[in-house]
Amino acid sequence: MPFPLLLAALPLSAEPAQLATRSEPHGPVLVLERTPRRLASTGDPIWDLRLQIPGEPERHFEAVSGRADRQRANRHQLGSEAPLPVGSYWIGAVEPLGKHGPRELGPIWIGIEPQFETGRRVLGIHLDPSAGRNWNSGTSGCVGLIRERDMLTLADLLRRSGTSRLVVAN
């Protein structure tokens, strides 16, 4: 079904996450939504990264996106350190970074590509080893998982399921 027809068939109150699951009802999707919770020591908002694979229970991973004090910055401006802009993204390959990779990105990088016009570039999903620990908590705009075991689990699930789409809902 062409995209404009899909939008016409949806109620006007449909949220981006609903658009994602309705436009590809049988495929896996990763959805990022802000929660009201925060990391106690740094104030970073906690985001819920939810993996929906048809026929399997939903899996939830706690993440950060942007810096605590940059949550209201322009989400489309390069260098803003704001959270990812709302919209749909293609998910790239799971890439191990190795022992000599950037420490602040953790052991794995999963590139994401916006499917809309934005000034943001070089976006991805990675571990945030500083989450809740120090001044470097949060990301420059990517999705940073808070726990390493979650990052490893997510990478495995994305590989196994062939999930190719991320929707940032809010």
matplotlib code that plots the C-alpha trace (Angstrom):
import matplotlib.pyplot as plt

x = [0.0, 1.5, 2.5, 0.0, -2.9, -1.8, -1.9, -5.4, -6.5, -5.2, -7.0, -5.6, -4.5, -2.1, 1.3, 4.6, 5.0, 1.5, 2.5, 5.5, 3.6, 0.7, 2.8, 4.7, 2.4, 4.4, 8.0, 10.1, 10.6, 12.6, 10.8, 12.4, 10.2, 11.1, 9.9, 9.3, 12.2, 15.7, 19.1, 19.4, 23.0, 23.1, 19.5, 19.6, 16.1, 15.7, 14.4, 12.7, 14.1, 11.5, 12.1, 8.9, 9.4, 6.2, 5.4, 7.8, 7.4, 8.5, 11.9, 12.7, 16.1, 16.9, 18.8, 19.8, 19.6, 21.3, 22.6, 20.5, 20.7, 20.1, 16.8, 14.9, 17.6, 16.9, 16.8, 17.6, 20.7, 24.1, 26.2, 23.2, 23.6, 19.8, 17.9, 17.3, 14.6, 11.2, 10.8, 11.7, 15.3, 16.9, 19.1, 22.5, 24.8, 25.9, 29.6, 32.1, 34.4, 37.1, 39.4, 40.9, 37.5, 36.3, 35.7, 32.6, 30.9, 31.3, 32.1, 29.4, 28.1, 24.8, 24.5, 21.1, 20.1, 17.2, 14.5, 13.7, 15.5, 17.6, 20.9, 22.0, 24.7, 26.7, 23.9, 23.8, 23.0, 25.8, 26.6, 27.0, 29.6, 29.3, 25.5, 24.7, 28.3, 29.9, 29.8, 30.0, 26.7, 24.3, 25.2, 25.9, 22.6, 22.7, 20.9, 23.1, 22.2, 22.8, 23.9, 26.5, 24.6, 21.6, 23.7, 25.0, 21.5, 20.1, 22.8, 22.2, 18.4, 18.8, 21.0, 18.8, 15.5, 16.6, 15.1, 15.8, 13.7, 13.8, 11.0, 11.6, 8.2, 8.6]
y = [0.0, 3.4, 5.5, 8.4, 6.0, 4.4, 7.8, 8.5, 5.2, 6.0, 8.0, 11.6, 10.8, 8.0, 8.2, 7.6, 4.2, 3.2, 4.3, 2.0, -1.1, -0.5, 0.2, -3.0, -5.2, -8.4, -7.2, -6.5, -2.9, -1.1, 1.8, 4.5, 6.5, 8.9, 7.9, 10.2, 8.5, 10.0, 8.7, 9.8, 11.0, 12.9, 13.7, 12.2, 11.1, 7.4, 6.3, 2.9, 1.1, -1.5, -4.4, -5.8, -9.1, -10.8, -13.9, -13.0, -11.1, -7.4, -6.7, -3.4, -1.8, 1.4, 4.0, 7.6, 10.0, 13.3, 15.1, 15.9, 19.6, 19.5, 17.6, 20.7, 21.7, 21.6, 17.8, 18.4, 20.5, 18.9, 19.2, 20.1, 17.1, 16.8, 13.5, 11.9, 13.6, 11.9, 9.8, 6.5, 5.3, 2.4, 0.2, -0.8, -3.7, -4.6, -3.8, -4.8, -2.0, -4.1, -3.2, -0.2, 1.4, 4.6, 3.8, 6.0, 3.9, 0.6, -2.7, -2.5, 0.1, -0.1, 2.7, 4.2, 6.4, 8.9, 8.4, 12.1, 15.4, 16.4, 18.1, 15.2, 12.8, 9.7, 8.4, 5.1, 2.8, 2.0, 1.5, 4.6, 3.5, 6.8, 6.7, 7.9, 8.0, 11.4, 14.5, 12.4, 10.7, 10.8, 10.9, 13.5, 12.5, 8.7, 6.0, 4.9, 1.8, 2.0, -1.7, -3.6, -6.9, -5.2, -3.9, -7.4, -8.9, -6.2, -6.8, -10.5, -10.0, -7.5, -9.9, -12.9, -11.1, -9.0, -5.9, -3.0, -0.2, 2.1, 4.6, 7.4, 8.1, 11.2]
z = [0.0, -0.9, 2.1, 1.4, 1.3, 4.5, 6.3, 4.9, 6.4, 9.9, 12.5, 12.9, 16.4, 15.3, 17.0, 15.1, 16.9, 15.6, 12.1, 12.3, 13.4, 11.1, 8.0, 8.4, 10.6, 10.0, 10.2, 13.3, 14.4, 17.0, 18.7, 20.9, 23.3, 26.1, 29.6, 32.6, 34.5, 34.8, 35.9, 39.5, 39.5, 36.2, 35.3, 31.9, 30.7, 30.4, 27.0, 26.3, 23.3, 22.5, 20.1, 18.6, 16.7, 15.6, 17.5, 20.3, 23.6, 23.4, 24.7, 26.5, 26.9, 28.9, 26.9, 26.8, 23.8, 23.8, 26.9, 30.0, 29.5, 25.7, 25.6, 24.3, 21.7, 18.0, 17.2, 13.5, 14.1, 13.7, 16.9, 19.1, 21.4, 21.4, 21.2, 17.9, 15.8, 15.6, 12.6, 10.8, 10.4, 8.6, 10.8, 9.4, 10.2, 13.7, 13.8, 16.5, 17.4, 19.0, 21.9, 20.1, 19.2, 20.9, 24.6, 24.8, 22.1, 23.8, 22.0, 19.2, 16.7, 14.9, 12.3, 11.7, 8.7, 8.9, 6.2, 6.2, 5.8, 8.8, 9.5, 11.7, 10.5, 11.8, 14.0, 15.7, 18.5, 21.0, 24.6, 26.8, 29.3, 31.2, 31.6, 35.1, 36.1, 35.2, 33.0, 29.9, 30.6, 27.6, 23.9, 21.3, 19.8, 19.2, 21.2, 24.1, 25.9, 29.7, 30.2, 28.2, 28.5, 26.9, 24.0, 23.4, 23.6, 21.3, 18.7, 18.7, 18.4, 15.5, 13.6, 14.2, 13.4, 10.5, 12.0, 9.6, 11.0, 14.0, 14.8, 17.2, 18.6, 20.7]

ax = plt.figure().add_subplot(projection="3d")
ax.plot(x, y, z, "-o")
ax.set_aspect("equal")
plt.show()
